[in-house]
Amino acid sequence: MELTSFYVIILVTSAFLVTYPQQTINTLVAVGLKLQIYYLNYRLKFMAWRMHGHLTRMCKESGFPAPGPFRFVDLWDRTR
């Protein structure tokens, strides 16, 4: 990203913040929370995939049957 485009983004955000303060803050908070959820989901998916690989390897070495295929349910698809 060029430096001038960064300044344009800051300028537009500042203009919206002055014109519509509450809506702009709500939008920025919502975008931030959405990014955090996506990061957390993909981190959990990666860690679960690694743990499944370790478990499969340990089962093979011990002579136990291998666990089922790796399956991960995204955070937003989980229910109670």
N, C-alpha and C positions, 0 to 999 in steps of 0.2 A: 504494500500500500504506500503510495507516495505521501510525502509530507503535506502537500497541498490538499489532497483528498481528506486527510486526517483533519486539517483545519476546517474544511467544508462540513464535515460531520459534526465537529464541535460547534460550529456556527449555527447549523440547522438545529441541533439539539438545544442550544442556548435560546434560539428564537422560539422554539416550541415551549421551552421551560418558562420563558417570560410570558408567552401568550396563553398557554394552557398548562399551568403548573401541576395541578393534581393529576390530570390525565397522563402527562408526560412522566411523572414520578411513578404512577401505577404501571405504565407500560415498561419502563426501565426495570422496575422490580420484577414484573412478570417474566421479562426476557432473562433476567439474571437467575431467577428460580428455575426456569425451564432448562437453562444451560447446566445448572447444578444437577438437576434430575438426570439429564442425559449423561453427564460425566459419571455420576454415581452408578447408573445402570450399566454402562459399558465397563466400568471398573469391576463391578460385581460379576459381570459376565466373564470377563477375562480371568478373574481369580477362581471362579467356579470351574472354568474350562481347565485351568492348570491343576486344580485339586482333583478333578476327574481323571486327568492323565496320570497323576501320582497314584491314585487309588487303583486304576487299571494296571499300572506297572507292578504295584505291590501285590495285587491279587494274582497276577501271572507268576510272579516269583514265588509266592506261597502255595501255589497249586489250587487256589480257589477259582470258581468260575468268574469270568469278567463281569463287571456291572453292565447295566444297560447302556444304550447310546446316550451321549451327552444331550441334555435338553435343558434349556434355560427359559424361564418365563420372565418377560420384561416387567419392570416395576409397575408400569401403567396398565398391565393386563392382569395383575394379581387381584384376587378378591378375597374376602374373609373366608 
